[in-house]
């Protein structure tokens, strides 16, 4: 295997295994202190959340939000809300 093939295989392996960001749906479980439940194990607090200008006000209890998790990080960006069911 030549040098080009080695580099190509390394890059392909990295690209297949890297996660740039993940999308999550969370539910507001505390609108006073802003807590968002992702699942039974993950509950986000204000320190882990980055709000866009669209979401600077209060949230409604039970409101569902669409979020993106920063790749390799612990911050979640709120990008939109789900329509009421």
C-alpha positions in Angstrom: 0.0 0.0 0.0 1.5 3.4 -1.0 1.5 6.5 1.1 -1.5 8.0 -0.7 -3.7 5.0 0.1 -2.6 5.1 3.7 -3.6 8.7 4.1 -6.8 8.2 2.1 -7.8 5.3 4.4 -7.0 7.3 7.5 -9.1 10.3 6.3 -12.0 8.0 5.3 -11.9 6.3 8.7 -12.0 9.6 10.5 -14.9 10.9 8.4 -17.0 7.8 9.0 -16.5 7.9 12.8 -16.7 11.6 13.5 -19.9 13.2 14.8 -20.1 16.9 14.0 -23.4 17.4 15.8 -26.4 15.6 17.0 -30.1 16.6 17.0 -32.2 16.2 20.1 -35.8 16.7 21.1 -36.2 17.9 24.7 -39.2 18.7 26.9 -39.3 21.7 29.3 -39.8 20.2 32.8 -39.0 23.4 34.8 -39.7 26.8 33.1 -38.5 28.9 36.1 -35.0 27.5 36.3 -35.0 26.2 32.7 -34.6 22.4 32.8 -35.0 20.4 29.7 -35.4 16.6 29.7 -33.8 14.8 26.8 -34.3 11.3 28.1 -34.4 9.5 31.5 -30.6 10.1 32.0 -30.1 13.6 30.5 -31.6 16.7 32.0 -30.1 19.9 30.8 -29.8 23.1 32.9 -29.3 26.7 32.0 -25.5 26.3 32.0 -25.7 23.7 29.2 -28.0 25.6 26.9 -27.4 28.3 24.4 -30.5 30.2 23.3 -30.8 31.7 19.9 -32.4 35.2 19.7 -35.8 33.5 18.9 -35.8 31.9 22.4 -34.8 34.6 24.9 -38.2 34.6 26.7 -40.0 32.2 29.0 -40.8 28.6 27.9 -44.0 26.8 28.6 -44.0 23.7 30.8 -44.2 20.6 28.5 -43.0 22.6 25.5 -40.9 20.5 23.1 -37.7 22.0 21.7 -35.4 21.0 18.9 -31.8 21.3 19.8 -28.4 20.6 18.3 -25.6 19.3 20.6 -22.2 21.0 19.9 -19.9 18.4 18.4 -17.6 17.1 21.1 -19.0 19.5 23.7 -21.6 19.8 26.4 -23.6 22.7 25.0 -27.0 22.4 23.3 -28.3 25.1 21.0 -32.1 25.6 20.9 -33.0 26.0 17.3 -36.7 25.6 17.2 -39.8 24.4 19.0 -42.2 21.6 18.0 -45.8 22.4 17.2 -48.3 21.6 19.9 -49.9 18.1 19.6 
